[in-house]
Amino acid sequence: MKIQDAPWSFLDQCRGRFFQGEWPTVAQMFEITCARFGGKRAFTAFEPAPRAMNWNEVHPAVHRTAGYLLARGVSKGDRVALTGKNSPEWTVACLGILTAGAVVVPLDHQLSAEEMTVLIRFVEARALFADEEKLDALGASGVALRVSLAPGRPNYIFELEAEEQPEAEPAGETDPAAILFTSGTTGNP
């Protein structure tokens, strides 16, 4: 019986090219995935219209999103709030935030705008990504930099202008990637 390689053995071939150290960050793992599986399907959406994207299509959208954030002063360690339904837009936002070196703060879409506002203010979010249902309602959060996850709205994530991208200070393997809030069963999140 032959002992199989560990499922992560392929990372040995990527070390030094995509990342240094023992483990890649999520943003670095995204780059590795795009290099390995570029033409393969990454996302499939069925609503509002059927759409599929491969990794080669997702890659520039993630980098445009990161560039958009960086050009507006978001930098390593800044917190960026993200709320929305399961969609390619949500995932591109998450990966774009991480690629910019920022910390993603995913907020449960089922929370009220008031509950989200408390959390957004608590983490001192520099930017906000939200879908159509929450974008306007979160205007009181105090976050000026807002990006829509819904088509047809200003600053829609897939229509962000490609800009001169400042160099991101990448997050390291021990830097925080996300701040997660639990639903409070005995109190507030």
VEXZA-661857 format. One record per residue: residue number from 0; x, y, z of N, C-alpha, C in turn. Coordinates in nm, 2 decimals, always signed. Example, Ala and Ser with C-alpha at 12.3 -4.5 7.8 and 13.67 -1.06 7.14 Angstrom:
BEGIN
REC nr n.xx n.yy n.zz ca.xx ca.yy ca.zz c.xx c.yy c.zz
REC 0 +1.32 -0.57 +0.78 +1.23 -0.45 +0.78 +1.32 -0.33 +0.78
REC 1 +1.28 -0.22 +0.71 +1.37 -0.11 +0.71 +1.29 +0.00 +0.79
***
This chain:
BEGIN
REC nr n.xx n.yy n.zz ca.xx ca.yy ca.zz c.xx c.yy c.zz
REC 0 +0.08 -0.12 +0.00 +0.00 +0.00 +0.00 +0.09 +0.12 +0.00
REC 1 +0.06 +0.21 -0.10 +0.14 +0.34 -0.11 +0.08 +0.45 -0.03
REC 2 +0.17 +0.52 +0.05 +0.12 +0.63 +0.13 +0.10 +0.75 +0.03
REC 3 -0.02 +0.80 +0.03 -0.05 +0.92 -0.06 +0.02 +1.05 +0.00
REC 4 +0.05 +1.14 -0.09 +0.09 +1.27 -0.05 -0.02 +1.34 +0.03
REC 5 +0.01 +1.43 +0.11 -0.09 +1.51 +0.18 -0.16 +1.60 +0.08
REC 6 -0.29 +1.63 +0.10 -0.36 +1.71 +0.00 -0.30 +1.85 -0.03
REC 7 -0.22 +1.90 +0.06 -0.16 +2.03 +0.05 -0.01 +2.02 +0.00
REC 8 +0.03 +1.90 -0.05 +0.17 +1.89 -0.10 +0.20 +1.98 -0.22
REC 9 +0.10 +2.01 -0.30 +0.12 +2.10 -0.41 +0.18 +2.23 -0.37
REC 10 +0.16 +2.27 -0.24 +0.20 +2.40 -0.20 +0.36 +2.41 -0.20
REC 11 +0.42 +2.30 -0.19 +0.57 +2.30 -0.19 +0.62 +2.35 -0.32
REC 12 +0.55 +2.33 -0.43 +0.59 +2.38 -0.56 +0.56 +2.53 -0.57
REC 13 +0.47 +2.59 -0.49 +0.43 +2.73 -0.49 +0.51 +2.82 -0.40
REC 14 +0.57 +2.75 -0.30 +0.65 +2.83 -0.20 +0.77 +2.90 -0.27
REC 15 +0.79 +3.02 -0.24 +0.89 +3.10 -0.31 +0.84 +3.17 -0.43
REC 16 +0.74 +3.12 -0.50 +0.68 +3.19 -0.61 +0.56 +3.27 -0.57
REC 17 +0.47 +3.21 -0.50 +0.34 +3.27 -0.46 +0.34 +3.32 -0.32
REC 18 +0.43 +3.25 -0.24 +0.43 +3.29 -0.09 +0.56 +3.25 -0.03
REC 19 +0.59 +3.31 +0.08 +0.71 +3.27 +0.16 +0.65 +3.21 +0.29
REC 20 +0.73 +3.14 +0.36 +0.69 +3.09 +0.49 +0.62 +2.95 +0.48
REC 21 +0.55 +2.91 +0.58 +0.49 +2.78 +0.59 +0.36 +2.77 +0.51
REC 22 +0.27 +2.87 +0.53 +0.14 +2.86 +0.47 +0.11 +2.99 +0.39
REC 23 +0.03 +2.98 +0.29 -0.01 +3.10 +0.21 -0.13 +3.16 +0.29
REC 24 -0.14 +3.29 +0.26 -0.26 +3.36 +0.31 -0.38 +3.33 +0.22
REC 25 -0.50 +3.37 +0.25 -0.61 +3.34 +0.16 -0.59 +3.41 +0.03
REC 26 -0.54 +3.54 +0.03 -0.52 +3.61 -0.10 -0.41 +3.53 -0.18
REC 27 -0.31 +3.48 -0.12 -0.21 +3.41 -0.19 -0.26 +3.27 -0.24
REC 28 -0.35 +3.21 -0.17 -0.41 +3.09 -0.21 -0.50 +3.11 -0.33
REC 29 -0.57 +3.23 -0.33 -0.65 +3.27 -0.45 -0.56 +3.28 -0.57
REC 30 -0.44 +3.34 -0.56 -0.35 +3.35 -0.67 -0.30 +3.21 -0.72
REC 31 -0.28 +3.12 -0.63 -0.24 +2.98 -0.66 -0.35 +2.91 -0.73
REC 32 -0.47 +2.93 -0.68 -0.59 +2.86 -0.75 -0.61 +2.91 -0.89
REC 33 -0.59 +3.05 -0.91 -0.61 +3.10 -1.04 -0.50 +3.04 -1.14
REC 34 -0.38 +3.03 -1.09 -0.27 +2.98 -1.17 -0.29 +2.83 -1.20
REC 35 -0.34 +2.76 -1.11 -0.36 +2.61 -1.13 -0.49 +2.58 -1.21
REC 36 -0.59 +2.66 -1.19 -0.72 +2.62 -1.25 -0.79 +2.73 -1.33
REC 37 -0.71 +2.82 -1.39 -0.76 +2.94 -1.45 -0.89 +2.92 -1.54
REC 38 -0.89 +2.82 -1.62 -1.00 +2.80 -1.71 -1.12 +2.73 -1.65
REC 39 -1.10 +2.68 -1.53 -1.21 +2.60 -1.47 -1.31 +2.69 -1.40
REC 40 -1.43 +2.65 -1.39 -1.54 +2.73 -1.33 -1.51 +2.76 -1.19
REC 41 -1.53 +2.88 -1.15 -1.51 +2.93 -1.02 -1.64 +2.95 -0.95
REC 42 -1.74 +3.02 -1.02 -1.87 +3.05 -0.96 -1.98 +3.02 -1.06
REC 43 -2.09 +2.99 -1.01 -2.21 +2.98 -1.08 -2.32 +3.05 -1.01
REC 44 -2.39 +3.14 -1.07 -2.51 +3.21 -1.01 -2.63 +3.18 -1.09
REC 45 -2.74 +3.17 -1.03 -2.87 +3.15 -1.10 -2.96 +3.26 -1.09
REC 46 -2.94 +3.35 -1.00 -3.03 +3.47 -0.98 -2.94 +3.60 -0.99
REC 47 -2.98 +3.71 -1.04 -3.11 +3.73 -1.11 -3.11 +3.67 -1.25
REC 48 -2.99 +3.63 -1.30 -2.99 +3.57 -1.43 -2.87 +3.46 -1.42
REC 49 -2.88 +3.35 -1.49 -2.78 +3.25 -1.49 -2.64 +3.31 -1.54
REC 50 -2.54 +3.28 -1.46 -2.40 +3.33 -1.50 -2.30 +3.24 -1.44
REC 51 -2.20 +3.21 -1.52 -2.08 +3.14 -1.47 -1.96 +3.21 -1.49
REC 52 -1.86 +3.20 -1.40 -1.73 +3.27 -1.42 -1.62 +3.17 -1.39
REC 53 -1.51 +3.17 -1.47 -1.40 +3.09 -1.44 -1.30 +3.17 -1.36
REC 54 -1.19 +3.11 -1.32 -1.09 +3.18 -1.23 -1.02 +3.29 -1.31
REC 55 -1.00 +3.27 -1.44 -0.94 +3.37 -1.52 -1.03 +3.50 -1.53
REC 56 -1.16 +3.48 -1.52 -1.25 +3.60 -1.52 -1.26 +3.66 -1.38
REC 57 -1.25 +3.58 -1.28 -1.26 +3.63 -1.14 -1.14 +3.71 -1.11
REC 58 -1.02 +3.67 -1.15 -0.89 +3.73 -1.11 -0.89 +3.88 -1.14
REC 59 -0.92 +3.93 -1.26 -0.91 +4.07 -1.28 -1.02 +4.15 -1.20
REC 60 -1.13 +4.09 -1.17 -1.24 +4.15 -1.09 -1.19 +4.17 -0.95
REC 61 -1.12 +4.07 -0.89 -1.07 +4.08 -0.76 -0.96 +4.19 -0.75
REC 62 -0.87 +4.19 -0.85 -0.77 +4.29 -0.85 -0.82 +4.43 -0.87
REC 63 -0.92 +4.45 -0.96 -0.99 +4.58 -0.97 -1.05 +4.63 -0.84
REC 64 -1.11 +4.53 -0.77 -1.17 +4.57 -0.64 -1.06 +4.61 -0.54
REC 65 -0.95 +4.53 -0.53 -0.84 +4.57 -0.44 -0.78 +4.70 -0.48
REC 66 -0.76 +4.73 -0.61 -0.71 +4.85 -0.66 -0.80 +4.97 -0.62
REC 67 -0.93 +4.95 -0.63 -1.03 +5.05 -0.60 -1.01 +5.09 -0.45
REC 68 -1.00 +4.99 -0.36 -0.99 +5.01 -0.22 -0.85 +5.08 -0.19
REC 69 -0.75 +5.03 -0.25 -0.61 +5.09 -0.22 -0.61 +5.24 -0.27
REC 70 -0.67 +5.27 -0.39 -0.66 +5.40 -0.44 -0.74 +5.50 -0.35
REC 71 -0.83 +5.45 -0.27 -0.91 +5.53 -0.18 -0.86 +5.52 -0.03
REC 72 -0.74 +5.48 -0.02 -0.67 +5.49 +0.12 -0.69 +5.37 +0.21
REC 73 -0.76 +5.26 +0.16 -0.77 +5.14 +0.25 -0.63 +5.07 +0.24
REC 74 -0.58 +5.03 +0.35 -0.45 +4.97 +0.36 -0.44 +4.85 +0.45
REC 75 -0.33 +4.79 +0.46 -0.31 +4.67 +0.54 -0.36 +4.69 +0.68
REC 76 -0.45 +4.59 +0.73 -0.50 +4.60 +0.86 -0.63 +4.67 +0.88
REC 77 -0.67 +4.76 +0.78 -0.80 +4.83 +0.79 -0.91 +4.73 +0.78
REC 78 -1.02 +4.75 +0.85 -1.13 +4.67 +0.85 -1.23 +4.71 +0.74
REC 79 -1.29 +4.62 +0.67 -1.38 +4.65 +0.56 -1.50 +4.55 +0.58
REC 80 -1.62 +4.61 +0.60 -1.74 +4.54 +0.63 -1.80 +4.48 +0.50
REC 81 -1.86 +4.37 +0.50 -1.92 +4.30 +0.39 -2.04 +4.23 +0.43
REC 82 -2.15 +4.26 +0.36 -2.28 +4.19 +0.39 -2.35 +4.17 +0.26
REC 83 -2.42 +4.06 +0.24 -2.49 +4.03 +0.12 -2.53 +3.89 +0.12
REC 84 -2.61 +3.86 +0.02 -2.65 +3.72 +0.00 -2.54 +3.64 -0.07
REC 85 -2.54 +3.51 -0.07 -2.44 +3.43 -0.14 -2.44 +3.47 -0.29
REC 86 -2.33 +3.51 -0.34 -2.32 +3.56 -0.48 -2.17 +3.56 -0.52
REC 87 -2.15 +3.56 -0.66 -2.01 +3.59 -0.70 -1.96 +3.73 -0.66
REC 88 -2.05 +3.83 -0.65 -2.01 +3.96 -0.61 -1.96 +3.96 -0.46
REC 89 -2.03 +3.88 -0.38 -1.98 +3.87 -0.24 -1.84 +3.81 -0.23
REC 90 -1.82 +3.71 -0.31 -1.69 +3.64 -0.30 -1.58 +3.73 -0.36
REC 91 -1.61 +3.80 -0.47 -1.51 +3.89 -0.53 -1.48 +4.00 -0.43
REC 92 -1.58 +4.05 -0.36 -1.55 +4.15 -0.26 -1.46 +4.10 -0.15
REC 93 -1.49 +3.98 -0.10 -1.41 +3.92 +0.01 -1.27 +3.91 -0.04
REC 94 -1.25 +3.85 -0.15 -1.11 +3.83 -0.21 -1.04 +3.96 -0.24
REC 95 -1.11 +4.06 -0.29 -1.06 +4.19 -0.31 -1.01 +4.26 -0.19
REC 96 -1.09 +4.25 -0.08 -1.05 +4.31 +0.05 -0.92 +4.24 +0.10
REC 97 -0.92 +4.11 +0.09 -0.80 +4.04 +0.14 -0.68 +4.07 +0.05
REC 98 -0.70 +4.08 -0.08 -0.59 +4.11 -0.17 -0.53 +4.25 -0.15
REC 99 -0.61 +4.34 -0.10 -0.57 +4.48 -0.06 -0.49 +4.47 +0.07
REC 100 -0.49 +4.36 +0.14 -0.42 +4.35 +0.27 -0.51 +4.39 +0.38
REC 101 -0.64 +4.42 +0.36 -0.73 +4.46 +0.46 -0.79 +4.34 +0.53
REC 102 -0.87 +4.36 +0.63 -0.93 +4.26 +0.71 -1.08 +4.26 +0.68
REC 103 -1.13 +4.15 +0.63 -1.28 +4.14 +0.60 -1.36 +4.12 +0.73
REC 104 -1.47 +4.19 +0.73 -1.56 +4.18 +0.85 -1.70 +4.14 +0.79
REC 105 -1.72 +4.01 +0.77 -1.85 +3.96 +0.71 -1.96 +3.98 +0.82
REC 106 -2.07 +4.04 +0.77 -2.18 +4.06 +0.86 -2.30 +3.98 +0.81
REC 107 -2.36 +3.91 +0.91 -2.48 +3.82 +0.88 -2.59 +3.90 +0.81
REC 108 -2.62 +3.86 +0.69 -2.72 +3.94 +0.61 -2.86 +3.95 +0.68
REC 109 -2.88 +3.86 +0.77 -3.01 +3.86 +0.84 -3.02 +3.96 +0.96
REC 110 -2.90 +4.02 +1.00 -2.91 +4.12 +1.10 -2.98 +4.25 +1.05
REC 111 -3.03 +4.32 +1.14 -3.10 +4.45 +1.10 -2.99 +4.55 +1.07
REC 112 -3.03 +4.65 +1.00 -2.94 +4.76 +0.97 -2.88 +4.82 +1.09
REC 113 -2.97 +4.83 +1.20 -2.92 +4.89 +1.32 -2.81 +4.80 +1.39
REC 114 -2.84 +4.67 +1.39 -2.74 +4.58 +1.44 -2.61 +4.59 +1.37
REC 115 -2.62 +4.59 +1.23 -2.50 +4.60 +1.15 -2.42 +4.73 +1.18
REC 116 -2.50 +4.84 +1.19 -2.43 +4.97 +1.21 -2.35 +4.97 +1.34
REC 117 -2.40 +4.90 +1.45 -2.32 +4.89 +1.57 -2.19 +4.82 +1.54
REC 118 -2.20 +4.71 +1.47 -2.08 +4.63 +1.44 -1.98 +4.70 +1.35
REC 119 -2.03 +4.77 +1.25 -1.95 +4.85 +1.16 -1.88 +4.96 +1.23
REC 120 -1.95 +5.03 +1.32 -1.88 +5.13 +1.40 -1.78 +5.07 +1.50
REC 121 -1.81 +4.96 +1.56 -1.73 +4.89 +1.66 -1.59 +4.86 +1.60
REC 122 -1.59 +4.81 +1.48 -1.46 +4.77 +1.41 -1.40 +4.89 +1.34
REC 123 -1.47 +5.00 +1.34 -1.42 +5.12 +1.27 -1.39 +5.09 +1.12
REC 124 -1.49 +5.03 +1.05 -1.47 +4.99 +0.91 -1.44 +5.11 +0.82
REC 125 -1.35 +5.10 +0.73 -1.31 +5.20 +0.64 -1.39 +5.20 +0.51
REC 126 -1.45 +5.08 +0.49 -1.53 +5.07 +0.36 -1.64 +4.97 +0.39
REC 127 -1.74 +4.97 +0.30 -1.86 +4.88 +0.32 -1.90 +4.83 +0.18
REC 128 -1.91 +4.69 +0.17 -1.97 +4.63 +0.06 -2.11 +4.57 +0.10
REC 129 -2.21 +4.61 +0.03 -2.35 +4.56 +0.06 -2.43 +4.54 -0.06
REC 130 -2.53 +4.45 -0.05 -2.62 +4.43 -0.16 -2.74 +4.54 -0.15
REC 131 -2.82 +4.53 -0.25 -2.93 +4.63 -0.26 -3.02 +4.64 -0.14
REC 132 -3.04 +4.53 -0.07 -3.13 +4.54 +0.05 -3.07 +4.62 +0.16
REC 133 -2.94 +4.62 +0.17 -2.88 +4.68 +0.29 -2.80 +4.81 +0.26
REC 134 -2.76 +4.83 +0.13 -2.67 +4.95 +0.10 -2.73 +5.08 +0.15
REC 135 -2.85 +5.11 +0.11 -2.91 +5.24 +0.16 -2.94 +5.24 +0.31
REC 136 -2.98 +5.13 +0.36 -3.02 +5.13 +0.50 -2.89 +5.14 +0.59
REC 137 -2.78 +5.12 +0.54 -2.65 +5.13 +0.62 -2.59 +5.27 +0.60
REC 138 -2.66 +5.36 +0.54 -2.61 +5.50 +0.53 -2.57 +5.56 +0.66
REC 139 -2.64 +5.52 +0.77 -2.62 +5.58 +0.90 -2.50 +5.52 +0.97
REC 140 -2.43 +5.42 +0.90 -2.32 +5.36 +0.96 -2.20 +5.45 +0.97
REC 141 -2.20 +5.56 +0.89 -2.09 +5.65 +0.89 -1.98 +5.62 +0.79
REC 142 -1.99 +5.51 +0.72 -1.89 +5.47 +0.62 -1.92 +5.54 +0.49
REC 143 -1.82 +5.62 +0.45 -1.84 +5.70 +0.32 -1.81 +5.61 +0.20
REC 144 -1.71 +5.52 +0.21 -1.67 +5.44 +0.09 -1.76 +5.32 +0.09
REC 145 -1.86 +5.32 +0.00 -1.95 +5.21 -0.01 -1.95 +5.15 -0.15
REC 146 -1.96 +5.02 -0.17 -1.96 +4.95 -0.29 -2.08 +4.86 -0.30
REC 147 -2.15 +4.86 -0.41 -2.27 +4.78 -0.43 -2.24 +4.64 -0.48
REC 148 -2.31 +4.55 -0.42 -2.30 +4.41 -0.47 -2.42 +4.38 -0.57
REC 149 -2.50 +4.49 -0.59 -2.62 +4.47 -0.68 -2.60 +4.55 -0.81
REC 150 -2.62 +4.49 -0.92 -2.61 +4.56 -1.05 -2.71 +4.67 -1.06
REC 151 -2.68 +4.77 -1.14 -2.77 +4.88 -1.16 -2.76 +4.99 -1.05
REC 152 -2.67 +4.97 -0.96 -2.65 +5.07 -0.85 -2.51 +5.14 -0.87
REC 153 -2.49 +5.26 -0.83 -2.36 +5.32 -0.84 -2.26 +5.24 -0.76
REC 154 -2.14 +5.24 -0.81 -2.02 +5.17 -0.75 -2.05 +5.02 -0.75
REC 155 -2.12 +4.96 -0.85 -2.14 +4.82 -0.86 -2.00 +4.75 -0.88
REC 156 -1.98 +4.65 -0.80 -1.85 +4.59 -0.79 -1.79 +4.54 -0.92
REC 157 -1.87 +4.49 -1.02 -1.83 +4.45 -1.14 -1.81 +4.56 -1.25
REC 158 -1.84 +4.68 -1.20 -1.83 +4.80 -1.29 -1.73 +4.90 -1.23
REC 159 -1.65 +4.86 -1.13 -1.55 +4.95 -1.08 -1.45 +4.98 -1.18
REC 160 -1.41 +5.11 -1.19 -1.31 +5.15 -1.29 -1.17 +5.10 -1.25
REC 161 -1.10 +5.04 -1.35 -0.96 +5.00 -1.33 -0.88 +5.13 -1.32
REC 162 -0.80 +5.13 -1.21 -0.72 +5.25 -1.18 -0.58 +5.21 -1.16
REC 163 -0.49 +5.31 -1.16 -0.35 +5.28 -1.12 -0.36 +5.23 -0.98
REC 164 -0.31 +5.11 -0.96 -0.32 +5.04 -0.83 -0.20 +5.07 -0.75
REC 165 -0.21 +5.14 -0.64 -0.09 +5.15 -0.55 -0.05 +5.01 -0.50
REC 166 +0.07 +4.99 -0.47 +0.12 +4.86 -0.42 +0.06 +4.83 -0.29
REC 167 +0.00 +4.72 -0.28 -0.06 +4.67 -0.15 +0.05 +4.62 -0.06
REC 168 +0.04 +4.65 +0.07 +0.13 +4.58 +0.16 +0.06 +4.45 +0.20
REC 169 +0.11 +4.34 +0.15 +0.03 +4.22 +0.17 +0.03 +4.17 +0.32
REC 170 -0.08 +4.11 +0.35 -0.09 +4.05 +0.49 +0.00 +3.93 +0.50
REC 171 +0.05 +3.91 +0.61 +0.14 +3.79 +0.64 +0.06 +3.68 +0.69
REC 172 +0.12 +3.56 +0.69 +0.05 +3.44 +0.73 +0.00 +3.44 +0.87
REC 173 +0.05 +3.53 +0.96 -0.01 +3.54 +1.10 -0.09 +3.66 +1.12
REC 174 -0.11 +3.74 +1.02 -0.20 +3.86 +1.03 -0.34 +3.82 +1.03
REC 175 -0.43 +3.89 +1.09 -0.57 +3.86 +1.09 -0.63 +3.88 +0.94
REC 176 -0.71 +3.79 +0.90 -0.78 +3.79 +0.77 -0.92 +3.84 +0.79
REC 177 -0.99 +3.80 +0.90 -1.13 +3.83 +0.92 -1.16 +3.85 +1.07
REC 178 -1.26 +3.93 +1.09 -1.32 +3.95 +1.22 -1.46 +3.90 +1.21
REC 179 -1.49 +3.79 +1.28 -1.62 +3.73 +1.28 -1.70 +3.76 +1.40
REC 180 -1.83 +3.79 +1.39 -1.92 +3.81 +1.50 -2.01 +3.70 +1.51
REC 181 -2.04 +3.65 +1.63 -2.14 +3.54 +1.64 -2.27 +3.60 +1.67
REC 182 -2.38 +3.53 +1.64 -2.51 +3.57 +1.68 -2.52 +3.55 +1.83
REC 183 -2.56 +3.65 +1.90 -2.57 +3.64 +2.05 -2.69 +3.57 +2.09
REC 184 -2.67 +3.45 +2.15 -2.79 +3.37 +2.20 -2.84 +3.43 +2.33
REC 185 -2.75 +3.50 +2.40 -2.80 +3.55 +2.53 -2.78 +3.70 +2.53
REC 186 -2.74 +3.76 +2.42 -2.73 +3.91 +2.42 -2.69 +3.95 +2.27
REC 187 -2.64 +4.06 +2.26 -2.60 +4.12 +2.13 -2.48 +4.05 +2.08
REC 188 -2.46 +4.04 +1.94 -2.34 +3.99 +1.88 -2.22 +4.06 +1.93
***
